[in-house]
Amino acid sequence: MGNEALGMVETKGLIGAIEAADSMVKAANVHLIGKETIGSGLVTVMVRGDVGAVKASVEAGASAAKRVGELVSVHVIASPHADVEGVLPKPEDKKEKEAVKKIEKREV
C-alpha cells in the first residue's frame, strides 16, 4: 500500500461515520482500511487508493456525514511516508478473527 493516498473523515458519532464510509467506497475506487474511535464520540474512517479517487471519496464521505451527523474534519495525504503505515489499522487476518470468535463462544 506504499504509494496509495490516505483519506480520512472524522465525525462525532458512529452513525455519521458509517454513512461516510458507505458513501466513500461507493463514490470512487478506494478501499476502506478501517476506523478509529478516539473518545468523546469521535470516529475517524480511513480509505486508501489513488489520489484522485481518494479526494472524490473524502468529499462524498464528508457530504454524507454532514447529512446525518456532525462532521469534524477531513484530510487527504497524497503520498504518506512509509513510517505512517505503523499507525494505520491493519486488516484483520480472517483465521485470527475466527479463532477469537471460537474463544469468545467457549467463555460464554
C-alpha positions in Angstrom: 0.0 0.0 0.0 3.0 2.2 0.0 2.2 4.6 -2.8 -1.5 4.9 -2.2 -3.1 8.1 -0.9 -4.8 8.1 2.5 -8.1 9.8 3.0 -9.7 10.4 6.4 -13.1 11.6 7.5 -13.7 12.3 11.2 -17.2 12.6 12.7 -18.8 12.9 16.0 -20.9 9.8 16.4 -20.9 6.4 14.8 -23.9 6.9 12.5 -22.2 9.7 10.6 -19.0 7.6 10.4 -20.9 4.6 8.9 -22.7 6.8 6.5 -19.4 8.5 5.4 -17.7 5.1 5.0 -20.6 3.8 2.8 -20.5 6.9 0.6 -16.8 6.8 0.4 -16.5 3.3 -1.0 -19.5 3.8 -3.3 -18.2 7.1 -4.8 -14.8 6.0 -6.0 -12.4 3.1 -6.5 -11.0 3.1 -2.9 -10.8 0.5 -0.2 -11.8 1.0 3.4 -8.9 0.3 5.7 -10.6 0.9 9.0 -12.0 3.2 11.6 -10.6 4.5 14.8 -12.7 5.5 17.8 -10.9 8.3 19.6 -13.2 9.0 22.5 -15.9 11.7 23.2 -17.8 10.2 20.3 -15.1 11.0 17.7 -14.8 8.3 14.9 -12.3 8.5 12.0 -12.9 6.5 8.9 -9.9 5.8 6.6 -9.6 4.8 2.9 -6.7 4.2 0.5 -6.4 4.4 -3.2 -5.1 6.7 -6.0 -5.1 10.4 -5.1 -8.0 11.4 -7.4 -10.2 8.6 -6.2 -9.4 9.3 -2.5 -10.2 13.0 -2.9 -13.5 12.3 -4.5 -14.2 9.6 -1.9 -13.5 12.0 1.0 -15.7 14.7 -0.5 -18.6 12.2 -0.8 -18.0 11.0 2.7 -17.9 14.5 4.2 -21.1 15.4 2.5 -22.8 12.2 3.7 -21.6 12.7 7.3 -23.0 16.3 7.3 -26.4 15.0 6.3 -26.9 12.6 9.2 -24.5 13.7 11.9 -21.7 16.0 12.7 -18.6 16.3 10.5 -15.5 17.2 12.5 -12.6 17.1 10.0 -11.5 15.7 6.6 -8.0 15.3 5.2 -6.1 13.6 2.3 -2.4 12.7 2.4 -1.4 12.2 -1.2 1.7 10.3 -0.5 2.1 9.2 3.1 5.6 8.5 4.4 6.3 4.8 4.9 6.5 5.3 8.7 2.9 6.3 8.8 1.9 2.7 7.9 2.8 1.8 11.5 -0.1 3.9 13.0 -2.7 2.8 10.5 -5.2 0.0 11.3 -4.1 -3.4 10.0 -6.6 -5.6 8.1 -7.6 -8.4 10.4 -6.5 -11.9 9.4 -9.6 -13.9 8.8 -8.3 -17.0 10.6 -7.3 -14.9 13.6 -10.8 -13.4 13.7 -12.4 -16.9 13.6 -10.2 -18.1 16.4 -11.2 -15.1 18.6 -14.9 -15.9 17.9 -14.4 -19.6 19.0 -12.7 -18.5 22.2 -15.4 -16.0 23.0 -18.1 -18.7 22.5 -16.3 -21.0 24.9 -16.1 -18.3 27.5 -19.8 -17.6 27.4 
